[in-house]
Every structure is written in structure tokens, then in C-alpha cells.
Amino acid sequence: MNPRSPSPSSDVATDAAAFELGPPPGVPKEVQASFLLWLTAVAAGVLETIIRIIDALAMGLASGSGGETDVTGVISGVVIRMIVYTLVVYIITRMRLGKRWARITLAVLLGGIGTLSLVIDPISWLASGNSLSDVFTEADLLILLIAPIRTIHLAAVIAALVLMFLPSANTYFRTSR
């Protein structure tokens, strides 16, 4: 084995360090803050999923169908979301370790497509002739619970994106291997 090449145990140590909340050595504070904000966005997504599951199950009970909701649809939706959230957390940890592909993936998939998915419903609702004042007069409990979570989610994504591309972060990604 080449004495300069990393040992397999150092790869394991690097992988384990990726999941620690404290920053690994050499990670700029902007990248660490971005990491924590991405995790906040994922947590908001998980919380929204939990609230939507509870709502779907409650609506099934309230509909008089004897609690026979589309359990298969709910379960498959949860499984898909959990797979996505797991992959996203993995990508976030790779970003913190300086992987350029992870930063670009987060920017395109979550910063672009993910942000669009968060704002498309409110924009469509406003475009169909509703006003902002209608939010307060027509909002149900689900909307009142989801709106602040989505706001936190969106703010975390935007801030994480900005922090990932600040000059010190750019230097970090250029020099990381």
C-alpha cells in the first residue's frame, strides 16, 4: 500500500465525521451554517409530511368510511418521501465535506426544483384570483399549520443556497478533493 494514499479506515472516519453536527476541521463557518440550514429544511419537510399524514388519516375517519383511507397511497407517499429525505441528508453531508457535485446537486434540485415545489401552490392560488386577505378568511387548520413550516423551509433553503456560494465557500469547494 502506498504510504501517501489514505487508508480505508480514514474513509470511514471521514464518513462518520460527515454526520457530526460540529464542523469537521477546515470547514468554513458559511459552509457549516449552510449544512445546518439544509438540515433545517429537511426537518421542515419531515414535519410537513407528518402533519399531512395525520390530516389524511383524520379526514378518512371523518368521512365516515370507518377509517378506510387510502392507506396504500399514504404509505407509498411516506416511503418515497423518506427515501428522498435520506438521499438529501447524504448529499448535504457530502456538501459539507467539500464535494462540488453535492453543492451543485443541492443548488439545482433543492434550490431550484425544490423551491418551485414550495411556492407553486401559493402562486397558483393567488393567480386564480384570490387575494392575500383571503388566506386569513379561508384558511383551515391544515393551512395554518403548514404555512409557517413552509416559510421556515423556504427561508432555510434560500439562506443555505446563498451561504454555499459565498467567497469563502467557493474557495473551500475549489480546494477540497
Order of alpha helices (4+ residues) and beta strands (2+ residues): alpha-alpha-alpha-alpha-alpha-alpha-alpha-alpha
